[in-house]
Amino acid sequence: MPESSLPPLARAAIDRDAAARSDPEREARFDADASALVLPVHDGRLLLAERHEGSAPELGLVAPLGLPTEALRCYLGRIELEGGRTAPVELRVYDDAAAGAIEAEEARWAPLRRAAALLDDRGQALAVEAIALASWHDAHPFCPRCGSPTEVSDAGWVRRCIAEERQLFPRTDPAVIVLVTDDDERVLLGSNALWEQRRFSLLAGFVEPGEPLEHAVVREIAEEAGIPADRVEYAGSQPWPLPASLMLGFRARLAAGADPAIARPDGEEILELRWFSRDDIAAAGEELFLPTGTSIAGWLLEHWYGGPLPTDVPWPSS
């Protein structure tokens, strides 16, 4: 599949170089490599750097020399440099004091939502990998079975229980998100209870244990909108490490013979549901707050709409 047809945050593949993770000399080799780069993370935020005045921000990749040494170190893989050379990249998670020492005049810390809208495809790929891994480490300092502390292993891709030697691996939580249309090609959008008025998006929810993805799509539509759906088709996926989701995008149709007017919000998670035609979206303009193109929801909507959505209202960045 061409990269241009993939959702945002999923358009560049990083060579994760998994074979190097178990190398006991990996950190020493990294420290001795003149091409090595560090991706700093602090409090779930990434360092953005303006390389040239007026240029678009880039992901802050810095040489390790002179950086604070007290940090969680995780090997992210290798990236290609100019001339076909490659360089190893390491995530380092810093505390407040170290983060203040790293930030330069031309750089600033930014949350993933904000950074993703500014970065190129490779920068996005590195950013989501780094934030996902950092979030997992932050959430798993103890063994879930016995409560003993865990320690970092395998270049940051394993945590090991110090009491039972049990290995813990980074987890990913699958969630489905679906663009539902009726026979008039209108799209069903919902407004979440946590959002301000006039903000709408696609229906979505987590996959339950033992549940096929297609069944999860139909169940979520029934639970959140009270309507039957069929003709479920997979569209694409997007990592969303806030903290550990993998968004699996689908398209579905209102079931044949079902009346669109029976759609009702569940009243708990979804407070308002509306069917929108393309003309409705165009007429609403900035009066309607829709997902940005950085999200898979925005990507699915833009494919249905036939181009960029007519709104400049950003999704919350925190």
Residue pairs with C-beta under 8 A, 6 or more apart in sequence:
3 11
3 12
3 121
4 11
5 236
6 236
7 236
7 237
7 238
7 249
7 296
7 299
8 116
8 124
8 238
8 293
8 294
8 295
8 296
8 298
8 299
9 116
9 124
9 125
9 128
9 238
9 239
9 240
9 294
9 296
10 125
10 236
10 237
10 238
10 239
11 121
11 124
11 125
12 120
12 121
12 122
12 124
12 125
13 125
14 76
14 77
14 78
14 79
14 122
14 125
14 126
14 129
15 77
15 78
15 79
15 86
16 76
16 77
16 129
17 75
17 77
17 78
17 88
18 157
20 26
20 75
20 88
20 155
21 75
21 154
21 155
21 156
21 157
22 154
22 155
23 29
23 155
26 75
26 155
27 73
30 36
30 64
30 75
30 88
30 90
31 64
33 87
33 88
35 81
35 85
35 86
35 87
35 88
36 63
36 64
36 87
36 88
36 89
36 90
37 61
37 62
37 63
37 64
37 79
37 87
37 88
37 89
37 90
38 61
38 62
38 63
38 64
38 67
38 89
38 90
38 91
38 92
39 46
39 47
39 59
39 60
39 61
39 76
39 89
39 90
39 91
39 92
39 126
39 130
40 46
40 47
40 60
40 62
40 67
40 92
40 94
40 99
40 102
41 47
41 91
41 92
41 93
41 94
41 130
41 131
41 134
42 93
42 94
42 95
42 96
42 98
42 99
42 102
42 109
43 96
43 99
43 109
44 111
44 112
44 131
44 134
44 135
45 109
45 110
45 111
45 112
45 115
46 59
46 60
46 109
46 110
46 111
46 112
46 115
46 127
46 130
46 131
47 59
47 60
47 62
47 102
47 103
47 107
47 108
47 109
47 110
48 57
48 58
48 59
48 60
48 107
48 108
48 109
48 110
48 115
48 118
48 119
49 57
49 58
49 59
49 60
49 104
49 106
49 107
50 57
50 58
50 106
50 107
51 58
51 106
56 118
57 110
57 115
57 118
57 119
58 119
58 120
58 123
59 115
59 119
59 123
59 126
59 127
60 107
61 89
61 126
62 102
64 90
67 92
67 102
68 94
68 98
68 101
68 102
70 95
70 98
71 92
71 93
71 94
71 98
72 91
72 92
72 93
72 134
72 137
72 152
72 156
73 90
73 91
73 92
73 152
73 155
73 156
74 90
74 91
74 92
74 93
74 130
74 133
74 134
74 137
74 152
74 155
74 156
74 157
75 88
75 89
75 90
75 91
75 155
75 156
75 157
76 89
76 90
76 91
76 126
76 129
76 130
76 133
77 88
77 89
77 129
78 86
78 87
78 88
78 89
79 86
79 87
79 89
79 122
79 126
80 86
81 87
89 126
91 129
91 130
91 133
91 134
91 156
93 134
93 137
93 138
94 102
99 109
103 109
110 118
111 317
111 318
112 127
112 128
112 131
112 241
112 242
113 242
113 294
113 315
113 316
113 317
113 318
114 317
115 123
115 127
116 124
116 127
116 128
116 294
117 292
117 294
117 314
119 127
128 239
128 240
128 241
129 239
131 241
131 242
132 170
132 172
132 239
132 241
132 243
132 244
133 156
133 157
133 170
135 241
135 242
135 243
135 244
136 170
136 171
136 243
136 244
137 152
137 156
137 159
139 243
140 150
140 159
140 168
141 149
141 150
142 148
142 149
142 150
143 149
143 150
143 161
143 163
143 164
143 166
143 168
144 168
145 161
145 164
145 166
146 161
146 163
146 164
148 161
148 162
148 163
148 164
149 161
149 162
150 159
150 160
150 161
150 162
150 168
151 159
151 160
151 162
152 158
152 159
152 160
153 159
153 160
153 167
157 169
157 170
158 167
158 168
158 169
159 167
159 168
160 166
160 167
160 168
161 167
161 168
170 244
171 244
172 239
172 244
172 245
172 246
173 206
173 244
173 245
173 246
174 206
174 207
174 213
174 245
174 246
174 248
175 204
175 205
175 206
175 207
175 240
175 245
175 246
175 247
175 248
176 204
176 205
176 207
176 213
176 216
176 217
176 220
176 247
176 248
176 249
176 250
177 202
177 203
177 204
177 247
177 248
177 249
177 250
177 296
177 297
177 300
178 202
178 203
178 204
178 217
178 220
178 221
178 229
178 232
178 249
178 250
178 251
178 252
179 187
179 202
179 235
179 249
179 250
179 251
179 252
179 300
179 301
179 304
180 187
180 188
180 202
180 203
180 221
180 225
180 227
180 229
180 251
180 252
180 253
180 254
181 187
181 188
181 251
181 252
181 253
181 254
181 304
182 188
182 253
182 254
182 260
182 275
183 253
183 254
184 260
184 277
185 277
185 278
186 260
186 275
186 276
186 277
186 280
187 275
187 276
187 301
187 304
188 203
188 225
188 227
188 254
188 260
188 263
188 273
188 274
188 275
188 276
189 200
189 201
189 202
189 273
189 274
189 276
189 290
190 200
190 201
190 202
190 203
190 224
190 225
190 265
190 270
190 272
190 273
191 197
191 198
191 199
191 200
191 265
191 270
191 271
191 272
191 273
192 199
192 201
192 269
192 270
192 271
193 268
193 269
193 270
193 271
195 289
196 289
198 287
198 288
198 289
199 289
199 290
200 272
200 274
200 276
200 288
200 289
200 290
201 290
201 291
201 297
202 291
202 297
202 300
202 301
203 220
203 221
203 224
203 225
203 270
204 220
204 247
204 297
205 216
205 219
205 220
205 223
205 224
206 216
206 245
207 213
207 216
207 248
208 216
208 219
211 219
213 234
213 248
213 250
214 232
214 250
217 229
217 232
217 250
217 252
218 228
218 229
218 230
218 232
218 252
221 227
221 228
221 229
221 252
222 228
222 229
223 266
224 265
224 266
224 269
224 270
225 263
225 264
225 265
225 266
225 270
225 273
226 262
226 263
226 264
226 266
227 254
227 255
227 258
227 260
227 262
227 263
228 254
228 255
228 258
229 252
229 253
229 254
229 255
230 252
230 253
230 255
230 256
231 252
231 253
232 250
232 251
232 252
233 250
233 251
233 252
234 248
234 249
234 250
235 249
235 250
235 251
235 300
235 303
236 249
236 296
236 299
237 246
237 247
237 248
237 249
237 296
238 246
238 247
238 249
238 295
238 296
238 299
239 245
239 246
239 247
240 246
240 247
240 296
247 296
249 296
249 299
249 300
251 300
254 260
260 275
263 273
263 275
264 273
265 271
265 272
265 273
276 284
278 304
278 305
278 306
281 288
281 290
281 305
281 309
281 310
282 310
284 310
285 310
285 311
286 310
286 311
286 312
286 313
288 311
289 311
289 313
290 298
290 301
290 309
290 311
290 313
291 297
291 298
291 301
291 309
291 315
292 298
292 314
292 315
293 299
293 302
293 308
293 309
294 315
295 315
298 309
301 309
302 308
302 309
